Each structure stands twice: as structure tokens, then as C-alpha cells.
């Protein structure tokens, strides 16, 4: 089975949670495929800017983007109830 990779993001998706698959430079001088998930901060004709969970901004040149789409918000974590007394 073959899948067609498609970047389905545009300027109207700014502010949404997204995932982008792209070809990033590798340490050995080549390229590697990586995924970036976070908030889309900017999108223009040349690049996408994504803020990841750590707060870092990742700029992805549009020419290196292989696939991208909006994704649902991250699930909220349930607070654990404490048992016993201190």
C-alpha cells in the first residue's frame, strides 16, 4: 500500500495544533525524515514556524516539508488523587 504525502496547511491554520513531516539536515551531512508537532505560529510562501511543547520555535522551509495537517488538541491529563494523610 502506498500513501501520498501532502502538506495540507495554509495561513488560515495559524494558531492550530499541527504535525509536519520534513527532511531535516542530519549530523552526518545528509538528510533525515522527522516529525514536528506543536502550535503553528506562522505560515507563508517560504516556511512554516511551529512552537513545540518545550517552547522552542522550529522553522521548516516549505521546500523541505513532506506532509502536514492540523491535529486535535492534546488530551488533558487527569490529576491524580492523593491517598493517605501526611
N, C-alpha and C positions, 0 to 999 in steps of 0.2 A: 504494500500500500504506500502510495506517495502522497505527501502533503505539500500544498502550495503555501509558501511563506508570503505573508502580505503585511505591510505596515498600514494599519487602519487608524492612524492618529492624525489629527489636524489641530489648528489653533483653537477650535471650539472645545477641545478636550483639556485645555489648560485648567489646572485645579483638580483634575480627576486622578484617581489611583490607576497606574498603568504598569504594564510589563513590556519591556523591549528586549528583543534578542538581537545581538550585534556582533560584528567581528572587531575585536579589540586587539591592540598590539600585545604580543606575548613577550616574555622575558628573553626568549631565545632569538628574537628578531623577527619572528613570523607573526602569524595571527592566530587567535583562538576565539571560539564562539562563547559568549557569556550572556547571561540574563541580568537585567536590572529591573527591580520592582520598587515603585515609590510614587510620589506625587509629581505630576508633570507640571513643572514651573514655567516652561516656555517651549514654544514650537514655532519654527519659522522655515523658510525655504532651505536653510543650510544645516539646521541641527535641532535636536531635542535636548532639553535640560530637565533632569529628573533629580528630585531630592529623595535620597534613600533614608531608611529608618535611622541610621546613625547621624543624620543631618547633613551629610556630605552631598555636594552637588556633582552630578555626573553629566557631562556634556557628550552627547553622542552625535557625531556627524551623520547627517541624513544618508549620505552615500554608503555608510557602513552598517546602517540599520537593515536587518533581515526581516524582522517581523515585529509587530507591536499592536497592542489593543488595550482598551480600558478593562479594568477588573473590579469586582465588588470591593467594598471597604473591608479592611482586615477584621476578623472576628474579635469581639471583645472578650477579654479574659475574665473569668469568674473569680471573684475574691474568695480566697479560702477561709472557711470559718475556723477559728481557733477553738480548740477544746482544752478543758482543764483551766485551772487558775494559776496565776503567777504569784 
